[in-house]
Amino acid sequence: MTENTKPTTVSTARQSLDLWLTMWNTDGEIARQICADDFRIHFAVTERDGSTPADDIRTAEDFVQYLAWWHEQNPGVVFTGVADAIDGIHGRLLWDVDADGNRAGGVDVFDFAPDGRVRRVWSVGGQRSMRS
């Protein structure tokens, strides 16, 4: 087993985290820039029809395609950052989402690669704002 001798720098992980909601709000192409080669995302929710298309995401390119589909399905949805933290290779992001006049919140938990790109994300949404 090879030990990681190049720790993730907070500045490169910060860049990825800072672009995360921009990617969700405007430009899924950003995934190519901030997602590691072995990227995976795990959602705790299903789509409106009960499907789980995000379960098939295995690369940044898969995520770009998923985000294009997601943006088509969810026009006008806006994510807002509430709070975040980075601790070495781990990060957390509390967020709110506004859709159809309703606000809810959630949390994303990140593992970063040594170069600061996102390797893993676990995303859980709730039914109320994270600001409350």
HUGIKA-V366656 format. One record per residue. N is the residue number from 0. SS is DSSP state (~ for helix, > for strand, _ for the rest). OMEGA is omega in whole degrees, -180 to 180 (none if undefined). D_LAST is the distance of its C-alpha to the last C-alpha in Angstrom with 1 decimal. Layout:
<<N | SS | OMEGA | D_LAST> <N | SS | OMEGA | D_LAST>>
//
This chain:
<<0 | _ | -180 | 44.7> <1 | _ | 179 | 44.0> <2 | _ | 178 | 41.7> <3 | _ | -179 | 39.3> <4 | _ | 179 | 40.8> <5 | _ | -177 | 38.7> <6 | _ | 176 | 35.2> <7 | _ | 177 | 32.3> <8 | _ | -179 | 31.8> <9 | ~ | -177 | 28.3> <10 | ~ | 180 | 29.3> <11 | ~ | 175 | 30.3> <12 | ~ | 178 | 27.2> <13 | ~ | 179 | 25.1> <14 | ~ | 179 | 27.0> <15 | ~ | -179 | 26.3> <16 | ~ | -180 | 22.5> <17 | ~ | 180 | 22.4> <18 | ~ | -173 | 24.3> <19 | ~ | -178 | 22.3> <20 | ~ | 173 | 19.9> <21 | ~ | 178 | 22.9> <22 | ~ | -180 | 24.9> <23 | ~ | -176 | 22.4> <24 | ~ | -170 | 22.1> <25 | _ | -165 | 25.7> <26 | _ | 179 | 28.4> <27 | ~ | 179 | 28.8> <28 | ~ | 179 | 32.0> <29 | ~ | 180 | 30.0> <30 | ~ | 179 | 29.9> <31 | ~ | -177 | 33.6> <32 | ~ | -170 | 32.8> <33 | ~ | -179 | 29.8> <34 | > | 180 | 30.6> <35 | > | -179 | 33.2> <36 | > | -179 | 36.3> <37 | > | -177 | 35.1> <38 | > | 171 | 31.6> <39 | > | 174 | 29.8> <40 | > | -178 | 26.4> <41 | > | 179 | 25.1> <42 | > | 178 | 22.6> <43 | _ | -179 | 21.3> <44 | _ | 175 | 21.5> <45 | _ | 175 | 24.5> <46 | _ | -178 | 25.3> <47 | _ | -178 | 25.5> <48 | _ | 179 | 29.2> <49 | _ | -179 | 28.5> <50 | _ | 179 | 30.0> <51 | _ | -176 | 28.9> <52 | ~ | 180 | 30.6> <53 | ~ | 179 | 28.6> <54 | ~ | -178 | 30.4> <55 | ~ | -178 | 33.5> <56 | _ | -179 | 32.1> <57 | _ | -179 | 34.4> <58 | _ | 175 | 34.8> <59 | ~ | 180 | 33.2> <60 | ~ | 175 | 35.4> <61 | ~ | -179 | 34.2> <62 | ~ | 176 | 30.6> <63 | ~ | -180 | 31.8> <64 | ~ | 178 | 33.3> <65 | ~ | -179 | 30.3> <66 | ~ | 176 | 28.1> <67 | ~ | 177 | 30.8> <68 | ~ | -177 | 30.7> <69 | ~ | 179 | 26.8> <70 | ~ | 176 | 26.8> <71 | ~ | -177 | 29.5> <72 | ~ | -172 | 27.6> <73 | _ | -179 | 24.2> <74 | _ | 177 | 25.2> <75 | _ | 178 | 22.7> <76 | _ | -178 | 19.8> <77 | > | 175 | 17.8> <78 | > | 178 | 15.8> <79 | > | 177 | 13.9> <80 | > | 178 | 13.5> <81 | > | 178 | 10.4> <82 | > | 176 | 12.5> <83 | > | 178 | 15.8> <84 | > | 175 | 18.6> <85 | > | 179 | 22.3> <86 | > | -179 | 24.5> <87 | _ | -178 | 28.0> <88 | _ | -177 | 28.2> <89 | > | 177 | 24.6> <90 | > | 177 | 21.4> <91 | > | 178 | 17.8> <92 | > | 171 | 15.5> <93 | > | -176 | 11.8> <94 | > | 169 | 11.6> <95 | > | 176 | 10.4> <96 | > | 177 | 13.3> <97 | > | -179 | 14.4> <98 | > | 176 | 17.4> <99 | _ | 179 | 19.3> <100 | _ | 178 | 16.8> <101 | > | 178 | 14.1> <102 | > | 175 | 11.0> <103 | > | -179 | 10.2> <104 | > | 179 | 9.5> <105 | > | 179 | 11.9> <106 | > | 172 | 13.9> <107 | > | 178 | 17.4> <108 | > | -172 | 19.8> <109 | > | 161 | 22.9> <110 | > | -180 | 26.5> <111 | > | 173 | 28.5> <112 | _ | 179 | 32.2> <113 | _ | 179 | 34.4> <114 | _ | 177 | 34.5> <115 | _ | 176 | 30.7> <116 | _ | -177 | 30.4> <117 | > | 176 | 28.0> <118 | > | -176 | 29.8> <119 | > | 174 | 27.3> <120 | > | 171 | 23.8> <121 | > | -173 | 21.9> <122 | > | -179 | 19.1> <123 | > | 177 | 16.7> <124 | > | 179 | 14.4> <125 | _ | -177 | 12.1> <126 | _ | 178 | 11.4> <127 | _ | -179 | 7.7> <128 | _ | 174 | 5.8> <129 | _ | 178 | 5.5> <130 | _ | -177 | 3.8> <131 | _ | none | 0.0>>
//
